Amino acid sequence: MDTNYVVSGLNLSESWLTVFDKVTNNTGNELSPLVVTITDFSESLAVKRTLDKHLVKNEHYGIDTVAATIFPDALYHFFKTDRNLLYANYINNLPRLKRADPANRRGTYFERLIAYDEIKRVNQLEIIIGSLLDKNNPRRSKLQAGIFDPLQDHLNDKYQKFPCLQHVTFYKSETGGLILNSFYAIQYLYQKAYGNWLGLINLGKFVANEAGLNFERFNCFIGIEQLEAKITKADAKSLLKDINTASQLQ
């Protein structure tokens, strides 16, 4: 199955579940491209908890852990939504984060957003927030942040886990709300997609809150959405059955 697919009108959990069901119950392991658009940021706990339990059982990162690599929402609220304290604490702890997990050796998504380039330390989020607050600077081309760095990321590794997220852009809608667009070259549906989308939604809420706006919509464009080799179709169908059972018990 190598076909385009658009998901809209569902909450975060339902969106992930719809894509997972589509890939699991059809031939092939990929959708290309996939477009997901979400305005209902609520979560269905039966879906999230069942998937999270399955991930941890199979020695993968949990959903909230994946989400925190894009935006550390718990840390933001720990510092009482003071973004400057958030930035400083995160940067101070980066050496520990990189030592703790080899997957972080070239950085994290949030690091690239607030300290792009190890020498210049460009805080792209602060530029975006400042631009949204500046009524005299309507240039919308400033409302974007790059993740992929060709100097670091064009490697010859057979498998390269970071970065899959390439780019994010923000858009102030005609109704005064904030929209976040994100772009993936490839995304792992089972291990990462739910956590990625949650992290990006939290990122959108953060920027909107700091700019005094309402977070209105999250859009994600994925070149290849892949049911990776870490889960078989049989295991995927078993997971869907567990989610269905948990949903009925709610």
Summary of the structure (lengths in Angstrom):
residues: 250
radius of gyration: 18.1
end to end distance: 33.1
largest distance: 56.3
contacts: 768
relative contact order: 0.19
helix: 49%
strand: 20%
